[in-house]
Structure formats: C-alpha cells, structure tokens
Amino acid sequence: MNKVPMTIEGAEALRAELDQLKKVDRPRIVQAIAEAREHGDLKENAEYHAAREQQGFCEGRIQEIEGKLASAQIIDIKQIPPADKVIFGTTVDIINLDNDQRVTYKIVGDDEANVKSNKISINSPIARGLIGKEIGDVVVVRTPGGEVEYEIDDVRHL
C-alpha cells in the first residue's frame, strides 16, 4: 500500500473530524432513525429516509477518514533539521519574476490543501516544481495560464 504524506496538523484535523462523526453525529443520526420509526409506515416516512441517507453519508465519511489515516505517512517538519532545500511540509517564500509578487506557501498533503490559507498540495504544479530545489533557484512552473518563473526566496521549517 502506498503511503500518503500528511502533516501532523492534517492528521489531527482528520482525527478530530472522525471523533466528531463517531461520538456526536452517529448517535444523533441513530436517535433520529429511532424517532422516525416510531411515526409508523416507513415507505412514506420522509424523516426516516432522510435520517438513513445521513447515516449513509456519515458511515462513508468515517470509512474514508479511517482509510486515509491508515495509509498516511505523518511527517513532522519540525523534527527534520532545517536546510535550504524545499521538501514536504516546508513553508516556502517565492517571488514571481514576471511581476515581482511575493507569495508564501506551505507544502502539505492533498487533504490539507487550501489555497485561501496558502497551503498547496504536494501534487500541485507549483509544489512539484519547487520540491528538491533550494533558496535562490529559479523554477519554471507550467500552469493552465502558461509558464511562470518563480525564484525561491526562503525555506522555513514551521
């Protein structure tokens, strides 16, 4: 089985969601199904069918999260000695050489990626272009809008 890289923060977020699903949502849904059953005929009982559908989504998400955690390779970037090289989990400052715009990204696992909080997936075009490069290197990234040149300004282990 292939291990999927994940930061400690990403694993904690998945564990928290799993805990919420198992300890709060699942019992609430079971209670809703029990109440809906008391209303009688299940064929025409919309509350029952809605609760069963919620149960299906909940159980599916529980299985999905458990699978992701089972195949996760959790990486604590703070335990890796700092270097000038871009690796999984590092926070990277890059400068767009076309417009001198500075951007900071943290390279994370697929499930943790959130562009609004400047976390990009290890499998994104920008991250793939940056991995293995060092401070001062110029990287050409192929994006849907064309090729963009970035210079790596700083690499931090946060």
N, C-alpha and C positions, 0 to 999 in steps of 0.2 A: 504494500500500500504506500502510495506517495505521501510524504509528509508535506503539509501546507504551512508555510511560515506565518506566524502570528505574534504580535507584540503582547506583553503582559497585560497592557490596558485592554486590548481587544479580547483576550481570553477572559478577563474579569467581567467585561461587559456582557459577553455571551453567558457566562456562569450566572450573572445577576438576572438576565432575561430568563434563563432556564429555571432558576429558583422562583421567579415570579409566576411563570407558567405552571409549574408543578404545585406550588404551595398556595397560590391565590386564584389564578384563573381556572385551573382544572376543577377544584372543589366548587367554585361558583357555578361553573357550567353543569356539573353533575347535579347540583341543587336545582338549577333551572330546568333540567330534564325531568327530575323527580316531580317538581311542581306542575310542569306541563302535562305529565302523565295523569295526574290527578284530575285534570279537566275532562277526561273521557276519551272519546274517539280519536285515535292517533292519526288516522288518514286525513282528517280535515283540520288538524290542530297545527296552526302556523307557528305557535310558540315552541312546540315540540320540535318541529322541523328546523327552525332557526337555531335552537339550542344544540341539536345534533350536528348541524353544519358548523357551528362554532367549535364543537368538540372535535370535529374532524380537522379543522384548521389548527387548533391547539395541539393535538397529538402529532400532527405532521410537523409542526414547528419544533416540538420537543425532540422528535427523532432527528430532524435536520441539525439542530444545535448539538445534540449528543454526537452525531457523526462528525461534525466539524471539529469538536473538541477532541474526539478520539484520534483524528488524523492530523491534529495540529502539532507543529514543532514550535514551541513557545520560546521566543528569543528575548532575552533581557539585554538591551543595547548598553545599559549602564555597566554590565559586567564585562564588556569587551573593552580592552584598552583603546583609548581614543587614538585615532590616526587621521590622516588627511584623505583617506580613501572612502568613497561612497559605498555603503553596504546596507543591507536590510535594517530598518529601524533608525537610521541616522536622520538628522534634520539637516537639510541642505539649502544653502542660500545660492541662488543662481541669478545671473544677470542676462536679460535678453539683449543680445548685441545689436539688434535692429533698432530698438527704441530705448535702450538703457534702463528698462524697467526691472526692478529687483523683486524677486519672489522667493518665499521660503516654503519648502515642502518637507513633510516627514514621510518617509517611505514605509508603508505598512502593508498588511495583508489585504486580500480582496474584500473581506467582510468589513474591514475597518475603514476603508477608503471613504473620504468625504471631502470633496473639493472645497466646500464652504469653510471647512476648518483647516484647509491646506494639508490634508492627508491624502496622498496618492497611492494607488495600488502598485505593488511591486511589478505587476504585469502591464502597467500603463506605458505608453510610448515614451513619455518623459523619464520615468523611473528606469525603464530598460536601457535608455541611452546614458543615464547617469551612473548606473551600477558599475563598480570597478574603476571608475575614473577618480582623479584626485584634484585637490584645490589647484586652480589655475588652468586646468584643462578646458578646452573649448569642445562642446558637444553639439553635433547636428542631430536634431530630433525631427523625424518625419511625422507631421500632423496632418489631419484632414485638410487643413488650410495651406499646406505646403511645408517646406523645410524651414526650421527655425534654429538659429545658432544661440547657444547659451554658454556662458562662462561660469564655471563653478567658483564661487567666491569664498564659501566657508562650509565646513562639515562639522557638525556637532553631535555628540552622544548624549541626548537629553532623555 
